[in-house]
Amino acid sequence: MTILLSTLSTCLILMLIGTSPVLSLGMVGALSIIRFRAAVKDSRDAAFVFYAIAVGMTSAMGVFALALVGTLFIGATVVVFSFLKIGSKTYILTVKTCMSNPLIEEEIKKTTHNRYSAIAMSLKDGHDEKDMLIESVYEIGLKKGTGELCKRLLLIEGVESVNAIIREDI
């Protein structure tokens, strides 16, 4: 959906610019001035910001019909794709273990078909090696729920707990 939203926003800007080289240079200058206080971490957020800039520039140029049609078309596209929920859902998976075990990542890799990334790991040191607690956090993509994956991970030796949280996207 991010790619589609960026494409439609770019189309809106190019329809506004047309063949005017002066207007295109002005648009490049206007876009290069924009800065954000905080980094935009999610690509969808960046696409929505770009969309807002495109509609704002179109409105500022006085082409209200194009701004309205672009807003309605892009808005309808976002709503349709939100209802279809195409693709896999993104989950945050936390696995707590009392020892390092490569079978954990192998199981995640096999279940998610390589749609995962380790995003955090923390170690809690105990008095000896048996007391050490390892907490690994993964971002995974699955088409179905995480129930089966959690059950299989709990069967692996050393795994104490598994938590899965769905990451809601706009």
VEXBA-236689 format. One line per field, with one value per atom (N, C-alpha, C): x, y, z; atom name; residue in three letters; residue number from 1. Coordinates in steps of 0.001 Angstrom, whole numbers, plus 500000, padded with zeros to 6 digits. Layout:
N
u <- (X, ...)
v <- (Y, ...)
w <- (Z, ...)
lofi <- (CA, ...)
margu <- (ala, ...)
gunu <- (NUM, ...)
***
This chain:
170
u <- (500829, 500000, 500875, 502039, 502943, 503404, 503764, 504229, 503106, 501905, 500763, 500459, 500494, 500227, 501282, 502545, 503618, 503459, 503075, 502880, 501753, 500641, 499506, 499830, 500574, 500967, 501901, 502831, 503742, 502970, 501988, 501145, 500406, 499916, 499215, 500142, 501373, 502335, 502700, 502910, 503281, 502137, 500897, 499765, 499719, 500107, 500126, 501237, 502399, 503554, 503353, 502847, 502642, 503960, 504057, 505285, 505988, 505667, 506270, 507590, 508720, 510010, 510177, 509611, 509715, 508981, 507771, 506985, 507671, 508280, 508956, 510151, 510916, 512044, 511555, 510449, 509864, 509419, 508837, 508399, 509596, 510663, 511873, 512410, 512421, 512881, 512002, 510689, 509763, 509921, 510075, 510227, 511576, 512599, 513915, 513992, 513112, 513128, 512524, 511617, 510857, 511777, 511702, 512453, 511522, 511837, 511029, 511878, 511263, 511995, 512352, 511434, 511680, 511745, 512577, 512688, 511393, 510946, 509759, 510229, 509806, 510336, 509573, 508273, 507457, 507298, 507489, 507395, 505983, 504960, 503593, 503384, 503966, 503863, 504519, 505665, 506351, 505503, 504830, 503975, 502785, 502206, 501092, 501561, 502774, 503323, 503517, 504054, 504251, 502907, 501901, 500547, 499992, 500175, 499688, 500398, 501703, 502449, 501918, 501644, 501135, 499786, 498885, 497566, 497697, 498573, 498787, 499333, 500299, 500854, 499812, 499019, 497978, 496953, 496564, 495607, 496217, 497486, 498149, 498255, 498338, 498423, 497046, 496003, 494657, 493958, 494530, 493913, 493116, 492010, 491222, 490540, 490144, 489491, 490453, 491689, 492696, 492985, 493051, 493293, 492144, 490905, 489741, 489679, 489844, 489800, 490938, 492133, 493269, 493029, 492471, 492173, 491140, 490069, 489025, 489554, 490339, 490858, 491860, 492790, 493796, 493142, 492204, 491486, 490711, 490026, 489275, 490222, 491371, 492352, 492849, 493146, 493616, 492526, 491279, 490172, 489994, 490014, 489839, 490953, 492200, 493314, 493294, 492776, 492670, 491649, 490546, 489531, 489958, 490718, 491159, 492203, 493019, 494094, 494944, 495403, 496227, 497587, 498105, 499442, 499406, 500561, 500672, 500578, 500249, 500205, 501584, 501896, 503189, 502985, 503821, 503759, 505099, 505054, 506252, 506274, 507308, 507425, 508552, 508246, 509241, 509419, 510656, 510969, 511950, 511563, 512448, 512980, 514293, 514936, 515960, 516282, 517301, 518659, 518691, 519957, 519811, 520910, 520891, 520604, 519696, 519338, 519076, 519880, 519697, 518394, 517756, 516496, 515384, 515501, 514478, 514425, 515567, 515586, 515268, 515679, 515359, 513848, 513168, 511712, 511018, 511501, 510919, 511154, 512375, 512708, 511831, 511639, 510840, 509368, 508829, 507412, 507113, 508006, 507747, 508287, 508925, 509521, 510473, 511349, 512388, 511831, 510576, 510028, 510115, 511330, 511534, 512827, 512910, 514175, 514274, 515458, 515710, 515875, 515044, 515103, 515678, 515721, 516313, 516674, 517647, 518018, 518536, 518096, 518606, 519011, 520051, 520568, 520464, 519987, 519951, 520873, 521945, 522970, 522539, 522708, 522436, 523730, 523620, 524807, 525619, 524951, 525660, 524968, 525472, 524953, 523492, 523039, 521654, 520674, 521140, 520274, 520198, 521037, 521035, 519728, 519117, 517866, 518115, 517733, 517887, 516494, 516288, 515006, 515275, 514718, 514905, 513587, 513659, 512469, 512624, 511608, 511620, 510403, 510554, 509423, 509204, 508011, 507749, 506513, 506442, 505276, 504647, 503368, 502628, 501281, 500815, 499483, 498414, 498704, 497760, 498270, 497538, 497919, 499199, 499614, 500888, 500732, 499519, 499280, 500159, 500227, 501029, 502518, 502993, 504405, 504734, 503886, 504123, 504157, 503243, 503221, 504511, 504977, 506209, 507426, 507444, 508574, 508617, 507455, 507416, 507912, 507854, 508336, 509859, 510519, 511982, 512585, 513616, 514269, 514839, 514550, 515073, 514144, 513100, 512179, 511229, 511222, 510365, 509027, 509052, 507794, 507918, 506757, 506664, 505479, 505701, 504625, 504587, 503377, 503205, 502182, 502557, 501682, 501546, 500300, 500102, 500439, 501115, 501467, 500454, 499627, 498584, 499192, 498827, 499264, 498080, 498363, 497307, 496789)
v <- (498812, 500000, 501254, 501180, 502329, 502709, 501727, 501986, 502582, 502052, 502575, 504017, 504298, 505651, 506640, 506226, 507089, 507331, 506300, 506416, 507393, 507250, 508142, 509583, 509773, 511127, 511751, 510970, 511460, 511822, 510994, 511274, 512601, 512849, 514099, 515302, 515192, 516292, 516491, 515401, 515535, 516097, 515770, 516369, 517871, 518274, 519693, 520422, 519820, 520465, 520556, 519476, 519475, 519575, 520524, 520680, 521987, 522588, 523874, 523664, 523978, 523806, 524749, 525941, 526890, 526354, 525830, 525274, 524041, 523223, 522018, 522380, 523410, 523844, 524419, 525123, 525644, 524535, 523483, 522343, 521631, 521457, 520816, 521641, 522947, 523831, 523749, 523719, 523634, 522316, 521228, 519919, 519789, 520472, 520343, 521120, 522072, 522870, 522097, 521195, 520524, 519637, 519844, 519021, 518625, 517525, 517049, 517039, 517365, 517333, 515902, 514987, 513576, 512791, 511789, 510953, 510167, 510079, 509286, 507846, 506989, 505625, 504651, 504853, 503927, 504458, 503589, 504027, 504494, 503932, 504393, 505810, 506121, 507488, 508467, 508085, 508943, 509121, 508064, 508152, 509072, 509009, 509897, 511352, 511574, 512933, 513453, 512620, 512995, 513286, 512487, 512690, 514036, 514344, 515618, 516794, 516654, 517705, 517890, 516780, 516855, 517566, 517222, 517863, 519329, 519621, 521004, 521864, 521330, 522088, 522275, 521245, 521348, 522408, 522427, 523429, 524827, 524941, 526246, 526828, 525969, 526441, 526814, 526566, 526942, 525913, 524721, 523655, 522773, 523334, 522662, 521392, 521393, 520205, 519013, 519253, 518177, 517723, 518666, 518309, 517460, 517832, 517082, 515694, 515609, 514309, 513419, 513992, 513219, 512715, 513568, 513164, 512051, 512197, 511164, 509836, 509893, 508669, 507974, 508738, 508148, 507656, 508428, 507999, 506713, 506618, 505389, 504201, 504428, 503352, 502857, 503775, 503397, 502611, 503057, 502367, 500959, 500824, 499501, 498558, 499021, 498159, 497830, 498731, 498452, 497356, 497363, 496333, 494989, 495002, 493744, 493038, 493806, 493264, 492270, 492730, 491890, 491694, 490479, 490195, 489660, 489575, 489013, 490095, 489672, 490587, 490616, 491719, 491861, 491693, 490861, 490595, 490927, 491295, 491414, 490171, 489366, 488088, 488197, 487915, 487938, 486527, 486059, 484704, 484812, 484257, 484236, 482821, 482728, 481427, 481490, 480317, 480253, 479867, 479608, 479308, 479597, 479816, 480090, 478801, 478855, 477666, 478071, 477559, 477928, 477401, 476440, 475907, 476950, 477947, 478986, 479769, 480279, 481036, 480166, 478899, 477983, 477798, 477659, 477487, 478748, 479916, 481182, 481349, 481035, 481163, 480251, 479022, 478050, 478477, 478955, 479307, 480591, 481569, 482869, 482955, 481905, 481894, 483083, 483245, 484289, 485705, 485862, 487213, 487533, 487696, 488046, 488827, 489570, 490217, 490324, 490064, 490214, 491701, 492251, 493694, 494060, 493108, 493409, 492117, 492225, 491086, 491638, 491023, 491449, 490223, 490391, 489317, 489746, 488844, 489095, 488072, 488573, 487691, 487174, 485879, 485253, 484892, 484097, 483692, 482662, 481834, 480888, 480831, 479984, 479941, 479515, 478709, 478244, 479370, 480388, 481497, 482605, 482514, 483562, 483508, 484672, 484769, 485580, 485025, 485681, 486015, 487294, 487727, 488273, 487600, 488005, 488524, 489621, 490222, 490200, 489672, 489548, 490266, 490806, 491299, 490267, 489661, 488573, 488880, 488281, 488412, 487050, 486936, 485685, 485967, 485037, 485178, 484773, 483768, 483314, 483750, 483408, 483778, 483114, 483486, 483013, 481811, 481293, 480211, 478992, 478501, 477302, 477554, 478716, 479044, 479111, 479740, 479846, 478472, 477590, 476234, 475495, 475587, 474892, 475470, 476792, 477400, 476985, 476849, 476430, 475003, 474174, 472799, 472692, 473769, 473754, 473862, 473077, 473039, 474405, 474850, 476112, 477297, 477164, 478284, 478367, 479519, 479714, 480342, 481332, 481963, 482554, 482666, 483243, 484199, 485428, 486414, 486915, 487047, 487582, 488713, 489837, 491014, 491444, 491636, 492092, 493571, 493935, 495331, 495912, 496798, 497401, 498444, 498381, 499369, 500197, 501386, 502280, 501785)
w <- (500000, 500000, 500000, 500635, 500669, 499266, 498498, 497129, 496299, 496440, 495703, 496107, 497396, 497883, 497377, 497380, 496871, 495371, 494646, 493204, 492879, 493575, 493323, 493711, 494790, 495195, 494166, 493650, 492613, 491353, 491007, 489842, 490025, 491222, 491509, 491318, 491806, 491654, 490189, 489455, 488045, 487214, 487571, 486867, 487128, 488318, 488655, 487902, 487861, 487220, 485713, 485125, 483674, 482952, 482056, 481274, 481599, 482721, 483080, 483823, 483178, 483856, 485045, 484969, 486074, 487295, 487077, 488173, 488764, 487910, 488418, 489293, 488910, 489739, 491063, 491027, 492264, 493193, 492636, 493443, 494067, 493305, 493845, 495000, 494835, 495908, 497135, 496916, 498053, 498795, 498061, 498714, 499422, 498923, 499561, 500866, 501071, 502298, 503469, 503183, 504237, 505075, 506387, 507337, 508463, 509098, 510209, 511470, 512582, 513857, 514244, 514029, 514354, 513043, 513029, 511839, 511654, 510411, 510095, 509950, 510870, 510922, 510038, 509892, 509115, 507698, 506717, 505327, 504978, 505614, 505351, 505851, 506992, 507498, 506532, 505994, 505027, 503771, 503337, 502155, 502416, 503618, 503950, 504045, 504540, 504583, 503160, 502300, 500899, 500231, 500543, 500021, 500492, 501765, 502300, 501629, 501375, 500687, 499268, 498576, 497203, 497155, 498055, 498079, 498486, 499430, 499837, 498707, 497962, 496836, 495742, 495490, 494467, 494860, 496116, 496594, 496548, 496911, 496914, 495511, 494516, 493127, 492580, 493393, 492964, 492103, 491991, 491193, 492157, 492637, 493673, 493158, 491895, 491334, 491348, 490943, 490952, 492378, 493321, 494730, 495268, 494926, 495404, 494789, 493475, 492800, 493301, 493447, 493951, 495360, 496212, 497591, 497626, 496847, 496823, 496285, 495196, 494601, 495516, 496051, 496942, 498234, 498780, 499984, 499765, 498624, 498309, 498156, 497541, 497379, 498731, 499641, 500978, 501721, 501630, 502309, 501746, 500423, 499803, 500228, 500180, 500566, 502061, 502877, 504312, 504585, 503831, 504026, 503451, 502373, 501763, 502616, 503339, 504175, 503387, 502232, 501366, 502009, 501892, 502406, 503823, 504401, 505735, 506789, 507990, 509121, 509768, 510388, 511055, 512557, 513152, 514585, 515226, 516486, 517305, 518187, 518046, 518752, 519769, 521041, 522107, 522634, 522642, 523099, 524263, 525435, 526600, 526766, 526853, 527007, 528122, 528646, 529677, 529095, 527781, 527121, 525638, 524978, 523548, 522793, 521843, 521091, 519644, 518694, 517284, 516686, 517342, 516828, 516826, 517701, 517785, 516478, 516034, 514782, 513588, 513620, 512522, 512410, 513533, 513525, 513026, 513468, 513006, 511512, 511061, 509640, 508785, 509255, 508509, 508444, 509537, 509598, 508831, 508899, 508270, 506850, 506358, 505019, 504842, 505832, 505853, 505958, 506384, 506605, 508085, 508567, 509967, 510099, 511182, 511506, 513024, 513522, 514953, 515217, 516101, 516325, 517686, 518609, 519923, 520632, 521531, 522368, 523688, 524765, 526066, 526862, 527637, 528484, 529931, 530761, 532197, 532827, 533387, 533936, 535303, 535484, 536774, 537460, 538512, 539252, 538477, 537727, 536879, 535521, 534622, 533258, 533212, 534171, 534177, 534513, 535225, 535617, 534563, 533507, 532492, 531704, 531520, 530785, 529514, 528377, 527085, 526567, 526246, 525682, 524285, 523274, 521883, 521333, 520587, 519995, 518485, 517799, 516346, 515768, 514579, 513804, 512707, 512693, 511755, 510927, 509752, 508891, 508674, 508978, 508805, 508155, 507329, 506740, 507746, 508554, 509573, 510943, 511984, 513342, 513808, 514993, 515537, 516460, 516619, 517571, 517368, 516154, 515872, 516095, 515666, 515861, 517350, 518140, 519585, 520238, 519839, 520400, 520073, 518806, 518418, 519126, 519323, 520026, 521492, 522116, 523520, 523718, 522670, 522762, 522682, 522266, 522159, 523553, 523787, 525097, 525466, 526679, 527185, 527008, 526197, 525984, 527169, 527827, 528996, 528636, 527733, 527336, 525941, 525286, 523952, 523956, 523510, 523398, 521958, 521419, 520066, 520125, 519553, 519528, 518081, 517621, 516253, 516179, 515117, 514886, 513922, 514435, 513612, 512697, 511419, 510458, 510023, 509562, 509085, 507765)
lofi <- (N, CA, C, N, CA, C, N, CA, C, N, CA, C, N, CA, C, N, CA, C, N, CA, C, N, CA, C, N, CA, C, N, CA, C, N, CA, C, N, CA, C, N, CA, C, N, CA, C, N, CA, C, N, CA, C, N, CA, C, N, CA, C, N, CA, C, N, CA, C, N, CA, C, N, CA, C, N, CA, C, N, CA, C, N, CA, C, N, CA, C, N, CA, C, N, CA, C, N, CA, C, N, CA, C, N, CA, C, N, CA, C, N, CA, C, N, CA, C, N, CA, C, N, CA, C, N, CA, C, N, CA, C, N, CA, C, N, CA, C, N, CA, C, N, CA, C, N, CA, C, N, CA, C, N, CA, C, N, CA, C, N, CA, C, N, CA, C, N, CA, C, N, CA, C, N, CA, C, N, CA, C, N, CA, C, N, CA, C, N, CA, C, N, CA, C, N, CA, C, N, CA, C, N, CA, C, N, CA, C, N, CA, C, N, CA, C, N, CA, C, N, CA, C, N, CA, C, N, CA, C, N, CA, C, N, CA, C, N, CA, C, N, CA, C, N, CA, C, N, CA, C, N, CA, C, N, CA, C, N, CA, C, N, CA, C, N, CA, C, N, CA, C, N, CA, C, N, CA, C, N, CA, C, N, CA, C, N, CA, C, N, CA, C, N, CA, C, N, CA, C, N, CA, C, N, CA, C, N, CA, C, N, CA, C, N, CA, C, N, CA, C, N, CA, C, N, CA, C, N, CA, C, N, CA, C, N, CA, C, N, CA, C, N, CA, C, N, CA, C, N, CA, C, N, CA, C, N, CA, C, N, CA, C, N, CA, C, N, CA, C, N, CA, C, N, CA, C, N, CA, C, N, CA, C, N, CA, C, N, CA, C, N, CA, C, N, CA, C, N, CA, C, N, CA, C, N, CA, C, N, CA, C, N, CA, C, N, CA, C, N, CA, C, N, CA, C, N, CA, C, N, CA, C, N, CA, C, N, CA, C, N, CA, C, N, CA, C, N, CA, C, N, CA, C, N, CA, C, N, CA, C, N, CA, C, N, CA, C, N, CA, C, N, CA, C, N, CA, C, N, CA, C, N, CA, C, N, CA, C, N, CA, C, N, CA, C, N, CA, C, N, CA, C, N, CA, C, N, CA, C, N, CA, C, N, CA, C, N, CA, C, N, CA, C, N, CA, C, N, CA, C, N, CA, C, N, CA, C, N, CA, C, N, CA, C, N, CA, C, N, CA, C, N, CA, C, N, CA, C, N, CA, C, N, CA, C, N, CA, C, N, CA, C, N, CA, C, N, CA, C, N, CA, C, N, CA, C, N, CA, C, N, CA, C)
margu <- (met, met, met, thr, thr, thr, ile, ile, ile, leu, leu, leu, leu, leu, leu, ser, ser, ser, thr, thr, thr, leu, leu, leu, ser, ser, ser, thr, thr, thr, cys, cys, cys, leu, leu, leu, ile, ile, ile, leu, leu, leu, met, met, met, leu, leu, leu, ile, ile, ile, gly, gly, gly, thr, thr, thr, ser, ser, ser, pro, pro, pro, val, val, val, leu, leu, leu, ser, ser, ser, leu, leu, leu, gly, gly, gly, met, met, met, val, val, val, gly, gly, gly, ala, ala, ala, leu, leu, leu, ser, ser, ser, ile, ile, ile, ile, ile, ile, arg, arg, arg, phe, phe, phe, arg, arg, arg, ala, ala, ala, ala, ala, ala, val, val, val, lys, lys, lys, asp, asp, asp, ser, ser, ser, arg, arg, arg, asp, asp, asp, ala, ala, ala, ala, ala, ala, phe, phe, phe, val, val, val, phe, phe, phe, tyr, tyr, tyr, ala, ala, ala, ile, ile, ile, ala, ala, ala, val, val, val, gly, gly, gly, met, met, met, thr, thr, thr, ser, ser, ser, ala, ala, ala, met, met, met, gly, gly, gly, val, val, val, phe, phe, phe, ala, ala, ala, leu, leu, leu, ala, ala, ala, leu, leu, leu, val, val, val, gly, gly, gly, thr, thr, thr, leu, leu, leu, phe, phe, phe, ile, ile, ile, gly, gly, gly, ala, ala, ala, thr, thr, thr, val, val, val, val, val, val, val, val, val, phe, phe, phe, ser, ser, ser, phe, phe, phe, leu, leu, leu, lys, lys, lys, ile, ile, ile, gly, gly, gly, ser, ser, ser, lys, lys, lys, thr, thr, thr, tyr, tyr, tyr, ile, ile, ile, leu, leu, leu, thr, thr, thr, val, val, val, lys, lys, lys, thr, thr, thr, cys, cys, cys, met, met, met, ser, ser, ser, asn, asn, asn, pro, pro, pro, leu, leu, leu, ile, ile, ile, glu, glu, glu, glu, glu, glu, glu, glu, glu, ile, ile, ile, lys, lys, lys, lys, lys, lys, thr, thr, thr, thr, thr, thr, his, his, his, asn, asn, asn, arg, arg, arg, tyr, tyr, tyr, ser, ser, ser, ala, ala, ala, ile, ile, ile, ala, ala, ala, met, met, met, ser, ser, ser, leu, leu, leu, lys, lys, lys, asp, asp, asp, gly, gly, gly, his, his, his, asp, asp, asp, glu, glu, glu, lys, lys, lys, asp, asp, asp, met, met, met, leu, leu, leu, ile, ile, ile, glu, glu, glu, ser, ser, ser, val, val, val, tyr, tyr, tyr, glu, glu, glu, ile, ile, ile, gly, gly, gly, leu, leu, leu, lys, lys, lys, lys, lys, lys, gly, gly, gly, thr, thr, thr, gly, gly, gly, glu, glu, glu, leu, leu, leu, cys, cys, cys, lys, lys, lys, arg, arg, arg, leu, leu, leu, leu, leu, leu, leu, leu, leu, ile, ile, ile, glu, glu, glu, gly, gly, gly, val, val, val, glu, glu, glu, ser, ser, ser, val, val, val, asn, asn, asn, ala, ala, ala, ile, ile, ile, ile, ile, ile, arg, arg, arg, glu, glu, glu, asp, asp, asp, ile, ile, ile)
gunu <- (1, 1, 1, 2, 2, 2, 3, 3, 3, 4, 4, 4, 5, 5, 5, 6, 6, 6, 7, 7, 7, 8, 8, 8, 9, 9, 9, 10, 10, 10, 11, 11, 11, 12, 12, 12, 13, 13, 13, 14, 14, 14, 15, 15, 15, 16, 16, 16, 17, 17, 17, 18, 18, 18, 19, 19, 19, 20, 20, 20, 21, 21, 21, 22, 22, 22, 23, 23, 23, 24, 24, 24, 25, 25, 25, 26, 26, 26, 27, 27, 27, 28, 28, 28, 29, 29, 29, 30, 30, 30, 31, 31, 31, 32, 32, 32, 33, 33, 33, 34, 34, 34, 35, 35, 35, 36, 36, 36, 37, 37, 37, 38, 38, 38, 39, 39, 39, 40, 40, 40, 41, 41, 41, 42, 42, 42, 43, 43, 43, 44, 44, 44, 45, 45, 45, 46, 46, 46, 47, 47, 47, 48, 48, 48, 49, 49, 49, 50, 50, 50, 51, 51, 51, 52, 52, 52, 53, 53, 53, 54, 54, 54, 55, 55, 55, 56, 56, 56, 57, 57, 57, 58, 58, 58, 59, 59, 59, 60, 60, 60, 61, 61, 61, 62, 62, 62, 63, 63, 63, 64, 64, 64, 65, 65, 65, 66, 66, 66, 67, 67, 67, 68, 68, 68, 69, 69, 69, 70, 70, 70, 71, 71, 71, 72, 72, 72, 73, 73, 73, 74, 74, 74, 75, 75, 75, 76, 76, 76, 77, 77, 77, 78, 78, 78, 79, 79, 79, 80, 80, 80, 81, 81, 81, 82, 82, 82, 83, 83, 83, 84, 84, 84, 85, 85, 85, 86, 86, 86, 87, 87, 87, 88, 88, 88, 89, 89, 89, 90, 90, 90, 91, 91, 91, 92, 92, 92, 93, 93, 93, 94, 94, 94, 95, 95, 95, 96, 96, 96, 97, 97, 97, 98, 98, 98, 99, 99, 99, 100, 100, 100, 101, 101, 101, 102, 102, 102, 103, 103, 103, 104, 104, 104, 105, 105, 105, 106, 106, 106, 107, 107, 107, 108, 108, 108, 109, 109, 109, 110, 110, 110, 111, 111, 111, 112, 112, 112, 113, 113, 113, 114, 114, 114, 115, 115, 115, 116, 116, 116, 117, 117, 117, 118, 118, 118, 119, 119, 119, 120, 120, 120, 121, 121, 121, 122, 122, 122, 123, 123, 123, 124, 124, 124, 125, 125, 125, 126, 126, 126, 127, 127, 127, 128, 128, 128, 129, 129, 129, 130, 130, 130, 131, 131, 131, 132, 132, 132, 133, 133, 133, 134, 134, 134, 135, 135, 135, 136, 136, 136, 137, 137, 137, 138, 138, 138, 139, 139, 139, 140, 140, 140, 141, 141, 141, 142, 142, 142, 143, 143, 143, 144, 144, 144, 145, 145, 145, 146, 146, 146, 147, 147, 147, 148, 148, 148, 149, 149, 149, 150, 150, 150, 151, 151, 151, 152, 152, 152, 153, 153, 153, 154, 154, 154, 155, 155, 155, 156, 156, 156, 157, 157, 157, 158, 158, 158, 159, 159, 159, 160, 160, 160, 161, 161, 161, 162, 162, 162, 163, 163, 163, 164, 164, 164, 165, 165, 165, 166, 166, 166, 167, 167, 167, 168, 168, 168, 169, 169, 169, 170, 170, 170)
***
